[in-house]
Amino acid sequence: MTGMSALQMTANDASPLMPTVWEGIAAGSSIAYFVLAVWATVAILGSRENFSLPNTLALILTAWFAPVLGPILVLITAYRQPRPAPTTAAPETTATPERLSH
């Protein structure tokens, strides 16, 4: 990629490091789920009434695995989409007698 800056790249040359819409959704949902997980953990551990160990563990595990599993599933779905093949220039054709006569 000598002589070409990142701004000169075409859409077909897009790097996998450039975020996609799906990655933006994954990051946003991950942050939202993380805040929800912290809130749920504090709320669950802070309440002593109706304490049930299986329910508490299920809620905490769900709250803490959602920020990890949600974006992973979104990214797997995004990367399984077919990517467009890079376009190449048409090969040069040789001049034929029919073309030269016109």
N, C-alpha and C positions, 0 to 999 in steps of 0.2 A: 504494500500500500504506500509505496514511496511517492512523494510528491502530491499526495491527496490528503487534505485535512478531513477531520470527522464531519465538518459541515458540508463537504462536497460529496459525501456518500449518497448514493441513491437509495430508494426504498428497498430495492432488491438486495442491497449490500448491508441491510440492517443487522447490527450485532445482536447476539443473544443477550448482551448486557443492557440493551436499551429496554426500558420497561414497557410492557404492553398494558392494555386496558385491564386484562385479567389480573396481572400482577398488581396493578393499582387497587383493584377490588380486594385482592387477597391481603394486601398490606393494611388497607382500611378496616377490613373485617377482623384482622388479627389484633389491631390496636383496640377496637371496640370490644372484642371478646376478652382481651387481657384485662381491661377495666372492669368488665362484668365478672370475670373470674376473681379478681381481688375483692370486689364488693361482695360477691356470693360467699367467698371463704370467710371474710370478716363477719358477715351476717350469720353464717352457719355456726361458726365457732363461738360467736358471742351469745347465741341463744341457747339456754339450757332446757327449756321446756320442749317436750316432744322430741327429745334427743334419741335418735336411733342410729347406731353405728353403720349398718348397711346403707341406709338412706343418705347419711352424711357422707360416707365414702363415695357413693355413687354421684352425689351432687358435686363434690369437690373434684373427683376425677373427670367428670363431664365438663366442668367449668375450666379446668386446667388443660384438658386435651383439645378442647375446641379451638384455641388459638393456634395450635400446631396442626391438627388434622384438617381444619377448614381450608387454610391457605394451601396446604399440600395437595388436597383434592382439586382445588381450583387450578393450581399450577400444572398438575398432571393433565387435567382436561385441556388447558391452554396449549401445552406443548404437544399434545397428541393431535392437534389440528394440523392438517397438511399445510406446509409452508410453500409459498410460490417458488418455483424454480427460477434461478437468476436468468435474466434474458441475455442472449448473446446477439451480437451483430450478425446480420446475414452475410454469408460468405461472398466474397467478390466473384462475380461471374465473368467468364472470359468473353470477349467480343466474338460474336459469330458473324459470318458473312451477311446474314439477314439483317442484323442490326447495323452493320456498316453501310449497307446500301440505302438506308433511310436517311 
